[in-house]
Amino acid sequence: MVTAKKFVLVKHFEGEPKPDDLKLETEELPAIQDGEYLVEAEYLSVDPYMRPYSARYPLGTTMIGSQIAKIIESKNPDFPVGMRVSGYMGWRTHTIVNMEGEHVFDSPPRLLPEMKTLMRMRFLSPSLGLGVMGMPGYTAYFGFLEVCKPRAGETLVVTGAAGAVGSHVGQIGRIMGLTVIGITGSDEKCQWLTEELRFDHAINYKTQNVEAELKKVAPNGVDCFFDNVGGEIASTIIYQMNAFGRVSICGSISAYNNDASEYPKATIIQPAAVSKQLKIEGFLVWRWADRFSEAFKTNLEWIQKERLLYRETVTEGFENMFKAFAGMLKGENIGKAIVKP
């Protein structure tokens, strides 16, 4: 019999998440039945969406999240022992998966291709299935290309630019021939964006005036804006956009810890949207679920050609899940934030 550890939601987050909003429990798992398989988590993801989405689930639910897990026992021939899966099993160390059961986001676990085979004997960590080769990678790919419809020679601004999605979007912009400007929260992150990822410019919103700096580095205006943050920074960027500019809204992490009745105030954007005839569109990546293989293939090709780089911030120890989660919400990570149990 296998003992699983799991974090259970005991109080819905109010304001900044607190450690006692979650409880670490153990669970004795039963023997697997025909059609089922048992997995052990190897890497767990912490992502911004977990903060608002967790409110949709009742207390007592295992905290939501994705993981890369290895199959350690199976009675399902399609999921043999030794293979890895990527799925939304939540914050838990061991899980029995029944493919006929209910799944978070209606997305059952998928077999993860062998990264070493894909790279022709160059080893890539399976953890990339939570980042550039997984949901954040799909989000960047479709959210930018399908919503912004970028054209070579245009100017792109990305907020949350040093995170898993933002850093990916900016690099796609460079591949597509755009001038790329990233907005982030530290000099270290700015240096990573410009020196390693080859962003054209980076602005530290904590120490620099975004409006003034943006006028300097984008004197001809902004054509594409990929927004992960929201708030006053987003309004500032929108007012510097060109006619028929496109805005792709991925998230609003600046307000995730605020109650809906206490959202921070920001400059109204409708005058700019109307006068400049902007296209402003929010999206959920599941819109393109039937095309995920396309994004996987293209992102892999860019990695193989070293046109797409990445970084992971790894926290060791399953007991440190909350620490990694809270740190990610505060912007302490560079690139993808993951936990290795």
Steps between C-alpha positions, in 0.01 A plus 500: 500500500629845404478804728448827313565848630271778387420864572131559566323835471358577846432872448447694181773757450419850619758758402850358495491118538598377845664168594206395716260535205632156405557187706752225429332161540577136430276253322519121471428410138306181415617239252457610140219351293485395134545804276678700770862586560701642790741790459766661719562874458846598374440872441210720610403836355403822674327751271318834542163357389488284814431807715164601338396156376524334843196705611286290265557183701343397833698484821658160548608480135858412420672823393488525122808486280685303237788261535731269314469153649648156432272197469605252771213250470249447224198298397452710188692382192501851353695629800787259568725503805804723460335756271430854616176696483418867519172579669300701752531263794539786748738546790551134588788253489312192376179469300283221364380605155181369345474628143121459512463724804470876534804715435590860582434726200356187332862424411607141575871426549704458181804286441812715494735429207852398592695825493830325434361330188345823374831682527696225324681384810539845657326474835227744594339486843145361508417812705485694173158338456384752763662794322615564144375159388173518693213731591707822537659428162161446338370817666787707363475347153127537441434802719757703310483366147123452476388811689767756414561380142853647507679630192873544450618852572238568768563577867390261776474574872470213750417539870603231746779457249732287712235241586436172322249642251637851459857391429368255241279760328788745471720241334230412249481871427872505427467192277220675310715807443342743749668749729438359848473695826458313828369647824604324819584563865876479554830593339601133503193411296561791262854378444378146428247628249742716305825304528380141473157515336597789271207727578574839350418684822388426855338736751509450878159630605608516866784746440417665167214710370329268253330780306821699453718199423252360251499829308880475477526139383182497285493853353280384212243338727394145584322263262458183710453480877498166684373564852552268797470766768218753450469811717641846435797365303261348247313830465828684448602265219159515330525879478827463309363257243469569130178503299361149451727361769420161654488413870506140620387471862639186661458594865494773765740379765523849654145454632486127578536559874227766505135439574279585202353791694847641567673480164767768463400804298656557158467766232197443275604345168189551287609836351821345368324184385243697301721774356767253394253227399679241708416132514500384863435132556524272800553128453519159663752263347244216488347673196778336298513163679457316171820668374730444799710255297575783256636720778695209649667426166585862421632578847715186483643607165587843641672334799695268270621800300577689824265778401287439810677506836353442844576504869347317793484605864496170689388462862601173666260309723129429473445664839615827340217518244338797669832684531558462125142605423511813717843592365381467142207735569753754634717468190788322673545253213679547172344292222288201602443433869493129586533276804699179511361278778 
